[in-house]
Amino acid sequence: MTHVTIIGTVTAKPETRDELQAVLSAQVAPTRAEPGCLNYDFHVDAVDPCCFVFYENWQTQADLDKHMAMPHLTPLLSQLDRLLARPVDIRALKMLSDMSGQT
């Protein structure tokens, strides 16, 4: 199965950390329910509590593109300059192994 994997890193300003975490947490359930979402995992850096990371796998690039246009992303996308210390970093990956749980 060929799929799309990305790691998205979002870094909060210290004064907006809790607000950003709430905004990002609210995206998890609706994103996991989207067609084509294989997994959408939300993390915080073990050392830097202002650094949040998403590990995502999508069935196709079209599914990821549709995700990026979903209305539940608006609370984040409409406030990027105010909430973030730096631009969102999205890194596309190519998986070399099978996905866990699949052969």
N, CA and C of each residue as an Amber inpcrd file, in Angstrom:
protein
   309
   0.8470000  -1.1830000   0.0000000   0.0000000   0.0000000   0.0000000
   0.8860000   1.2370000   0.0000000   0.6840000   2.0910000  -0.9490000
   1.3840000   3.3690000  -0.9710000   0.4920000   4.3880000  -0.2970000
   1.0510000   5.0750000   0.6630000   0.2780000   6.0860000   1.3660000
   1.1560000   7.3030000   1.5860000   0.5850000   8.3250000   2.2040000
   1.2750000   9.5850000   2.4360000   1.5130000   9.7180000   3.9420000
   2.7600000   9.9560000   4.3050000   3.1280000  10.1560000   5.7100000
   3.6990000  11.5430000   5.8680000   3.2280000  12.2550000   6.8880000
   3.8220000  13.5520000   7.1990000   4.0330000  13.6750000   8.7030000
   5.0030000  14.4960000   9.0520000   5.2030000  14.9270000  10.4230000
   5.0520000  16.4390000  10.4130000   4.1040000  16.9190000  11.1960000
   3.8640000  18.3610000  11.3080000   4.3120000  18.8360000  12.6830000
   5.1470000  19.8600000  12.7080000   5.6330000  20.4240000  13.9650000
   5.0790000  21.8310000  14.1130000   4.4740000  22.0820000  15.2650000
   3.8240000  23.3530000  15.5530000   4.3970000  23.8480000  16.8840000
   5.0040000  25.0330000  16.8630000   5.6490000  25.5560000  18.0700000
   4.9150000  26.8000000  18.5560000   4.4380000  26.7190000  19.7890000
   3.6810000  27.8130000  20.3970000   4.6060000  28.8800000  20.9670000
   4.0890000  30.0920000  21.0140000   4.7060000  31.1200000  21.8450000
   4.4520000  30.6800000  23.2880000   5.3830000  30.9100000  24.2110000
   5.1460000  30.4550000  25.5890000   3.8240000  30.9330000  26.1760000
   3.4390000  32.1500000  25.8660000   2.2080000  32.6940000  26.4400000
   0.9340000  32.1310000  25.8000000   1.0570000  31.4360000  24.6670000
  -0.1210000  30.8620000  24.0160000  -0.0940000  29.3340000  24.0250000
   0.8400000  28.7500000  24.7490000   1.0240000  27.3020000  24.7480000
  -0.2650000  26.5470000  25.0980000  -0.9120000  26.8880000  26.2120000
  -2.1020000  26.1630000  26.6430000  -3.2520000  26.3300000  25.6500000
  -3.3980000  27.5320000  25.1250000  -4.4460000  27.7770000  24.1310000
  -4.1890000  26.9700000  22.8670000  -2.9390000  26.9570000  22.4080000
  -2.6170000  26.1910000  21.2050000  -2.8360000  24.7000000  21.4350000
  -2.4530000  24.2030000  22.5880000  -2.6800000  22.7890000  22.8620000
  -4.1700000  22.4550000  22.7820000  -5.0130000  23.3130000  23.3170000
  -6.4580000  23.0850000  23.2580000  -6.9610000  23.0870000  21.8110000
  -6.4810000  24.0310000  21.0110000  -6.8850000  24.1060000  19.5970000
  -6.4460000  22.8450000  18.8530000  -5.2060000  22.4280000  19.0760000
  -4.6910000  21.2450000  18.3930000  -5.3890000  19.9700000  18.8660000
  -5.6320000  19.8630000  20.1650000  -6.3170000  18.6820000  20.7000000
  -7.7090000  18.5250000  20.0940000  -8.3670000  19.6410000  19.8530000
  -9.7200000  19.6010000  19.2900000  -9.7360000  19.0890000  17.8530000
  -8.6020000  19.0430000  17.1910000  -8.5290000  18.5700000  15.8090000
  -8.4250000  17.0560000  15.7070000  -8.0230000  16.3960000  16.7850000
  -7.7020000  14.9680000  16.6970000  -8.9200000  14.1290000  16.3150000
  -9.9850000  14.1940000  17.0750000 -11.1450000  13.3260000  16.8010000
 -11.7530000  13.5630000  15.4190000 -12.0170000  14.8280000  15.0210000
 -12.6060000  14.9950000  13.6880000 -11.6560000  14.5870000  12.5610000
 -10.3630000  14.7570000  12.7680000  -9.4150000  14.3490000  11.7270000
  -9.3780000  12.8360000  11.6070000  -9.3450000  12.1400000  12.7230000
  -9.3370000  10.6710000  12.6770000 -10.5810000  10.1130000  12.0030000
 -11.6660000  10.8590000  12.0200000 -12.9140000  10.4160000  11.3900000
 -12.9670000  10.7170000   9.8940000 -12.0000000  11.4620000   9.3860000
 -12.0120000  11.8170000   7.9590000 -11.7180000  10.5970000   7.0890000
 -12.3680000  10.5360000   5.9140000 -12.0290000   9.4750000   4.9630000
 -10.5520000   9.5600000   4.5920000  -9.9000000   8.4230000   4.5680000
  -8.5020000   8.3750000   4.1450000  -7.4900000   8.5380000   5.2590000
  -7.9390000   8.8730000   6.4680000  -7.0060000   9.0140000   7.5860000
  -6.6920000   7.6310000   8.1420000  -5.4320000   7.2430000   8.0560000
  -4.9970000   5.9610000   8.6030000  -4.6010000   6.1010000  10.0700000
  -3.9090000   7.1740000  10.3950000  -3.6540000   7.5250000  11.7880000
  -3.2740000   8.9880000  11.8700000  -3.5700000   9.5630000  13.0280000
  -3.3260000  10.9810000  13.2820000  -2.9860000  11.0720000  14.7640000
  -1.6940000  11.1220000  15.0590000  -1.2180000  11.0240000  16.4280000
  -0.5920000  12.3380000  16.8680000  -1.0300000  12.8170000  18.0200000
  -0.6590000  14.1300000  18.5570000   0.3060000  13.9420000  19.7260000
   1.4280000  14.6540000  19.6700000   2.4790000  14.5220000  20.6830000
   2.9360000  15.9010000  21.1470000   3.5880000  15.9320000  22.3000000
   4.3220000  17.1090000  22.7450000   5.7640000  16.6710000  22.9510000
   6.6900000  17.5400000  22.6150000   8.1130000  17.2620000  22.7850000
   8.4080000  16.9810000  24.2540000   9.2190000  15.9780000  24.5200000
   9.5350000  15.5830000  25.8920000  10.3690000  16.6230000  26.6270000
  11.0350000  17.5180000  25.8930000  11.8860000  18.5370000  26.5070000
  11.2680000  19.9310000  26.3970000  10.6780000  20.2350000  25.2520000
  10.1220000  21.5710000  24.9950000   8.5950000  21.5000000  24.9970000
   7.9370000  21.9270000  26.0660000   6.4770000  21.8150000  26.1400000
   5.7300000  22.7180000  25.1640000   6.4320000  23.6090000  24.4780000
   5.8030000  24.4730000  23.4720000   5.8200000  23.8580000  22.0800000
   6.4770000  22.7270000  21.9330000   6.6330000  22.0870000  20.6270000
   5.7010000  20.8830000  20.5210000   4.7300000  20.9760000  19.6100000
   3.7630000  19.9070000  19.3840000   4.0560000  19.2530000  18.0330000
   3.8450000  17.9360000  17.9650000   4.1570000  17.1880000  16.7530000
   2.9870000  16.2710000  16.4110000   2.6250000  16.2660000  15.1320000
   1.6340000  15.3320000  14.6110000   2.3320000  14.3380000  13.6980000
   2.0320000  13.0600000  13.8930000   2.4860000  12.0090000  12.9930000
   1.2400000  11.4960000  12.2980000   1.2190000  11.6170000  10.9640000
   0.0020000  11.3400000  10.2070000   0.2850000  10.4000000   9.0430000
  -0.6460000   9.4990000   8.8000000  -0.6250000   8.6620000   7.6070000
  -1.9850000   8.7580000   6.9340000  -1.9410000   8.9940000   5.6340000
  -3.1400000   9.1600000   4.8140000  -3.0940000   8.1680000   3.6600000
  -4.2660000   7.7000000   3.2350000  -4.3160000   6.7420000   2.1310000
  -3.7570000   7.3440000   0.8490000  -4.1090000   8.6100000   0.5720000
  -3.6550000   9.2480000  -0.6690000  -3.3330000  10.7180000  -0.4130000
  -2.6190000  11.3090000  -1.3360000  -2.3550000  12.7500000  -1.2670000
  -3.6580000  13.5340000  -1.3610000  -4.6000000  13.0460000  -2.1390000
  -5.8990000  13.7250000  -2.2470000  -6.6070000  13.7630000  -0.8960000
  -6.5020000  12.6810000  -0.1170000  -7.1020000  12.6720000   1.2240000
  -6.4470000  13.7140000   2.1170000  -5.1280000  13.8280000   2.0670000
  -4.4240000  14.8390000   2.8550000  -4.8130000  16.2390000   2.3960000
  -4.8970000  16.4460000   1.0970000  -5.2880000  17.7550000   0.5680000
  -6.6880000  18.1430000   1.0530000  -7.6260000  17.1870000   1.0590000
  -8.9740000  17.4560000   1.5560000  -8.9270000  17.8050000   3.0450000
  -8.0880000  17.1060000   3.7940000  -7.9320000  17.3870000   5.2290000
  -7.5160000  18.8340000   5.4520000  -6.5710000  19.3130000   4.6700000
  -6.0470000  20.6660000   4.8610000  -7.1010000  21.7380000   4.6000000
  -8.1920000  21.3800000   3.9490000  -9.2710000  22.3340000   3.6740000
 -10.4670000  22.1600000   4.6150000 -10.3530000  21.2860000   5.6010000
 -11.4740000  21.0190000   6.5080000 -11.7500000  22.1970000   7.4420000
 -13.0170000  22.4470000   7.7320000 -13.3700000  23.5840000   8.5960000
 -12.8470000  23.4590000  10.0230000 -12.6140000  22.2600000  10.5210000
 -12.1110000  22.1550000  11.8970000 -10.6670000  22.6160000  12.0360000
  -9.9830000  22.9030000  10.9130000  -8.6350000  23.4860000  10.9650000
  -8.6730000  25.0090000  11.0600000  -9.8200000  25.6130000  10.8120000
  -9.9400000  27.0760000  10.8150000  -9.4730000  27.7250000  12.1130000
  -9.8270000  27.1980000  13.3050000  -9.3540000  27.8540000  14.5330000
  -7.8280000  27.9660000  14.6150000  -7.1200000  27.0220000  14.0410000
  -5.6600000  27.1100000  14.0030000  -5.2050000  28.0210000  12.8690000
  -5.6550000  27.7450000  11.6740000  -5.1560000  28.4610000  10.5000000
  -5.4640000  29.9550000  10.5480000  -6.5550000  30.3280000  11.2010000
  -6.9190000  31.7390000  11.2710000  -6.1260000  32.5160000  12.3220000
  -5.3470000  31.8040000  13.1490000  -4.6230000  32.4620000  14.2460000
  -3.1350000  32.1280000  14.2710000  -2.5910000  31.6830000  13.1740000
  -1.1890000  31.2430000  13.1590000  -0.2300000  32.3070000  13.6850000
  -0.3600000  33.5280000  13.1920000   0.5800000  34.5830000  13.5960000
   0.5220000  34.8590000  15.0950000  -0.6570000  34.7820000  15.6610000
  -0.8080000  35.0810000  17.0890000  -0.3400000  33.9360000  17.9850000
  -0.5810000  32.6950000  17.5720000  -0.3170000  31.5390000  18.4260000
   1.0890000  30.9550000  18.2970000   1.6880000  31.0780000  17.1150000
   2.9210000  30.3420000  16.8430000   4.1770000  31.1830000  16.9750000
   5.2180000  30.5430000  17.4870000   6.5320000  31.1780000  17.6040000
   7.2760000  31.1380000  16.2820000   6.9260000  30.1800000  15.4310000
   7.5650000  30.0320000  14.1120000   6.5760000  29.3610000  13.1690000
   6.8280000  29.4200000  11.8800000   5.8960000  28.7880000  10.9280000
   5.7680000  27.2810000  11.1670000   4.6210000  26.7350000  10.8090000
   4.4040000  25.2930000  10.8770000   5.4320000  24.6180000   9.9720000
   6.0200000  23.5330000  10.4660000   6.9820000  22.7580000   9.6840000
   6.3230000  21.4300000   9.3260000   6.1200000  21.2040000   8.0420000
   5.5260000  19.9510000   7.5820000   6.5750000  19.2050000   6.7660000
   6.8840000  18.0150000   7.2340000   7.8910000  17.1830000   6.5650000
   7.2110000  15.9460000   6.0100000   7.3330000  15.7460000   4.6980000
   6.7900000  14.5520000   4.0490000   7.8250000  13.4340000   4.1480000
   7.3490000  12.2340000   4.4650000   8.2240000  11.0760000   4.6110000
   7.8010000   9.9720000   3.6600000   8.7480000   9.1220000   3.3310000
   8.4700000   7.9170000   2.5540000   8.7870000   6.7320000   3.4550000
   7.7790000   5.9620000   3.8050000   7.9490000   4.8210000   4.7100000
   8.6630000   3.6880000   3.9930000   9.6670000   3.1740000   4.6500000
  10.4310000   2.0720000   4.0710000   9.9680000   0.7090000   4.5820000
   9.3270000   0.6930000   5.7280000   8.7990000  -0.5610000   6.2860000
   7.2990000  -0.6280000   6.0190000   6.7070000  -1.7950000   6.3420000
   5.2540000  -1.8920000   6.3360000   4.7190000  -1.1250000   7.5290000
   3.4810000  -0.6580000   7.4570000   2.8530000  -0.0380000   8.6140000
   2.6770000  -1.0960000   9.6950000   2.8330000  -0.6850000  10.9210000
   2.6400000  -1.5700000  12.0540000   1.2680000  -2.2290000  11.9650000
   1.2210000  -3.5280000  12.1900000  -0.0570000  -4.2380000  12.1500000
  -0.4620000  -4.6900000  10.7630000   0.3490000  -4.3980000   9.7550000
   0.0470000  -4.8100000   8.3890000   1.2080000  -5.6190000   7.8430000
   0.9140000  -6.5100000   6.9410000   1.9740000  -7.2970000   6.3050000
   2.0230000  -7.0140000   4.8350000
